[in-house]
Amino acid sequence: MNIIPWRRREALAPTNLDLEDLWSRFWGNGHDGFTSHLPELFRGRPMPAVNVAETEESFCITMDCLGLDEDDFQLETMGNQLLISGERKWEVEKMGKEVRCVESQYGKFERTVQLPENARTDSEMIEASYDKGVFTVTVHKVKKTPATKIPVRTV
């Protein structure tokens, strides 16, 4: 394994600081007043945030997805990966309202969760539910089989 030596920030050459400034202007970190030149789709954190918890029997994946219906989600497994996708559609009420500011995220989303080796990825062992804006996926674990001793015989 190669280890890269740690260097203090002051030890960086001035050209590196210029590159850092250019990088922060492009990505728009907000600290220097510059805005990002990336499309809105690529800014900020992924939508929606994913939480993963583990119990003795299963893995529990939750996502906060207000304003969606259970029909808006798709689940797929590919090997030990769980793919969760969907779409939050933009719906504007036109009852005398003019939208001034929108901070909610809309559009298609796709999140992939890498499952451990002891997760059961067959469709019968994965359960999905949607309640009060929280999408929950439960992936059951492989049941542990007790160890058995195998006698060694002499021939």
C-alpha positions in Angstrom: 0.0 0.0 0.0 1.4 3.4 -0.9 1.1 6.2 1.6 1.1 9.8 0.5 3.0 12.1 2.9 0.9 14.7 4.6 1.9 18.3 4.0 0.7 21.5 5.7 -1.4 23.8 3.6 1.2 26.6 3.9 3.7 24.4 2.1 1.6 24.4 -1.1 3.0 26.4 -4.0 1.1 29.6 -5.0 0.1 27.9 -8.3 -1.7 25.2 -6.4 -3.7 28.0 -4.5 -4.6 29.5 -7.9 -5.9 26.1 -9.0 -7.8 25.7 -5.7 -9.4 29.1 -6.4 -10.4 28.1 -9.9 -11.8 24.8 -8.6 -13.9 26.5 -5.9 -15.2 29.0 -8.5 -16.3 26.1 -10.7 -17.9 24.1 -7.9 -19.2 27.1 -6.1 -18.4 26.3 -2.5 -20.3 29.5 -1.4 -17.5 30.7 0.9 -16.1 33.2 -1.6 -19.4 34.5 -3.0 -19.1 32.7 -6.3 -21.8 30.6 -7.7 -21.4 27.2 -9.3 -21.3 26.9 -13.1 -22.7 23.3 -12.8 -26.3 22.6 -13.7 -28.7 22.6 -10.7 -28.9 18.8 -11.0 -25.3 18.3 -10.0 -25.3 20.8 -7.1 -25.9 19.9 -3.4 -26.4 16.6 -1.8 -28.0 13.6 -3.6 -31.7 13.5 -3.5 -33.1 11.9 -1.4 -30.8 11.1 1.5 -30.4 7.4 2.4 -30.0 6.0 5.9 -29.0 2.4 6.5 -29.4 0.5 9.8 -28.7 -3.1 10.8 -30.5 -5.5 13.2 -29.7 -9.1 13.9 -32.2 -10.3 11.2 -32.0 -7.6 8.5 -30.8 -4.3 7.0 -33.2 -1.4 7.0 -32.8 1.3 4.4 -34.9 4.5 4.8 -35.3 7.5 2.6 -37.3 10.7 3.3 -39.5 11.2 0.3 -42.3 13.6 1.0 -44.9 14.2 -1.7 -44.4 10.8 -3.4 -46.7 7.9 -3.8 -45.7 4.2 -3.5 -46.1 3.9 -7.2 -43.3 6.5 -7.8 -40.6 4.0 -6.6 -38.8 1.2 -8.4 -36.6 -1.4 -6.7 -34.1 -3.6 -8.4 -31.2 -5.9 -7.3 -28.1 -6.4 -9.3 -25.8 -8.8 -7.5 -25.3 -7.3 -4.0 -26.5 -3.9 -5.0 -29.9 -2.5 -4.3 -31.0 0.1 -6.8 -33.8 2.5 -5.7 -35.1 4.9 -8.3 -38.1 7.2 -8.7 -39.2 10.6 -9.6 -40.6 13.6 -7.8 -42.7 15.6 -10.2 -43.0 19.4 -10.3 -46.7 20.3 -9.8 -47.6 24.0 -9.5 -50.9 25.1 -8.3 -52.1 27.9 -10.6 -54.7 29.4 -8.3 -53.5 33.0 -8.4 -50.1 32.1 -7.1 -46.8 33.1 -8.5 -43.8 30.9 -7.4 -41.1 33.2 -5.9 -38.7 30.6 -4.4 -38.4 26.8 -4.7 -35.9 25.0 -2.4 -37.4 21.5 -2.8 -35.7 19.1 -5.1 -37.6 17.7 -8.1 -36.8 15.3 -10.8 -35.7 11.7 -11.3 -33.4 10.2 -8.6 -31.5 6.9 -8.4 -29.7 5.7 -5.3 -27.6 2.5 -5.1 -26.9 0.8 -1.8 -24.1 -1.8 -1.7 -25.4 -4.7 0.4 -23.1 -6.9 2.5 -22.4 -10.6 1.5 -24.9 -11.8 4.2 -27.9 -10.0 2.7 -30.6 -12.0 0.9 -31.1 -10.4 -2.5 -33.9 -12.7 -3.7 -37.1 -10.8 -4.2 -39.0 -12.8 -1.5 -36.6 -11.6 1.2 -36.9 -7.8 0.4 -39.8 -5.8 1.7 -40.7 -2.2 0.8 -43.2 0.1 2.4 -44.1 3.8 2.2 -45.6 5.6 5.2 -45.9 9.3 6.1 -43.2 10.3 3.6 -40.7 7.7 4.6 -39.8 5.0 2.1 -38.4 1.9 3.9 -36.7 -1.2 2.4 -36.0 -4.2 4.6 -33.5 -6.7 3.3 -33.3 -9.9 5.4 -30.0 -11.5 6.2 -28.9 -15.1 5.4 -29.6 -17.2 8.5 -26.5 -18.5 10.2 -26.2 -22.3 10.1 -24.7 -23.9 13.1 -21.2 -25.3 12.7 -21.0 -29.1 12.6 -18.0 -31.2 13.2 -16.9 -33.6 10.5 -15.1 -36.7 11.8 -11.8 -37.6 10.2 -11.4 -41.3 9.6 -8.3 -43.2 9.0 -8.1 -45.4 6.0 
